[in-house]
Amino acid sequence: MGVAPEIVIPDHLRPTDGRFGSGPSRIRSAQLDALLAANPTILGTSHRQRPVKAEVGRLREGLRTLFNLPDGYEVLLGNGGSTAFWDAATFGLIRDRAQFLSFGEFGAKFAAAAASAPHLGDPDVRTAPAGSAPDFVAVPGLDAYASPHNETSTGVTRPVRRPPGIDDDALTIIDATSAAGGVAVDPTQFDVYYFAPQKSFGSDGGLWLALVSPRALERIGQIQASGRWCPAFLDLAIALENSRADQTYNTPALATILLMSEQVTWFNAQGGLGWATGRTAATSGHLYGWADAHELTSPFVTDPQLRSPVVVTIDIDSSVAATTLTAVLRANGIVDTEPYRKLGRNQIRIAVFPAVDLADVQALTACCDYVLHRLADA
Ligand SMILES: Cc1ncc(COP(=O)(O)O)c(C=O)c1O
């Protein structure tokens, strides 16, 4: 990265909060107030006792409400984040062979985890170039179909739909790490919708949460009964038992749970997922409109149907180095607008999870206008 030229953005143009990262993402001060209020009654106390279990229960119930879960669905949680969930799913959800949609870094990683598991058959991996998305194809005998809902590395959102024609007991396993809470979803279309707290939920990483259908609960039971070996830390049957008791198998980060719980409560009080997705539609819509209109920028995802409402990727004309733009923004307190590092494009990436106000996004584009104008003149 080159040295950022000294461009000072006038104060009146700057956003109130300059954090636009794709996770960890901004944390609202009301969440931190809730954390302070939980000291000393909850923070620093045992996770096996009622005060902490009540918080885990509040989080599970809040997610059930937020996602309008049908009867029979359960909320599971455990330590290790979404990356650990890939391994847990490899042991405890995929019976033999799964199909994976791979159109960016994260979908590819789950496929690779399954491909390297000696107890599974070869995965059926369907790929598409960055910026687009492949479709599932029903194949008799495959027992799971896995895809990201939102591919954070490229800014592509693929709607969650159970693929027609798949085996009756096949599972749809959706990586919702960056989608959950900011993108609409119909729970009848997934069997497992898993995510982590550091995106829409404005908390820290290190935890996984999964919304699990009766079909997937049955699969967890079947695999457990088969006697397949699984490390206890990744065992979904153990996670299920603990989740039902409003606890995790091993000690969780209580502050992470509290921050997330506060965010879920806030979403529900404001109007739930419909309210949250209305916000992300407005903020991402502003960004795509700006990128279309500006002569030096264009949305990276060309198909408007696939454009993410939470992670907006914008290509910058080759006459301006995006690294210079992001460096100037960073020097002015506007951070984490860099693209996914391995994508290798002249690009900025702006996350607009529901906590991000439209006024801040409008301020961001005004700041980009200001900096691009000066860089183009230089
Ligand atoms: C779509 C997606 N899946 C998985 C992960 C990995 O999540 P974690 O860091 O919680 O393991 C990320 C992280 O950014 C992600 O964006």
The ligand as a Gaussian input file, in Angstrom:
#p B3LYP/6-31G(d) Opt

LIG

0 1
 C      -19.814000     -16.075000       5.319000
 C      -18.823000     -16.368000       6.409000
 N      -18.701000     -17.634000       6.852000
 C      -17.844000     -17.950000       7.819000
 C      -17.038000     -17.015000       8.415000
 C      -16.089000     -17.406000       9.498000
 O      -16.632000     -16.963000      10.712000
 P      -15.806000     -17.049000      12.079000
 O      -14.720000     -16.031000      11.973000
 O      -16.847000     -16.740000      13.128000
 O      -15.284000     -18.432000      12.202000
 C      -17.121000     -15.685000       8.010000
 C      -16.267000     -14.647000       8.609000
 O      -16.166000     -13.539000       8.154000
 C      -18.051000     -15.358000       6.992000
 O      -18.171000     -14.083000       6.565000

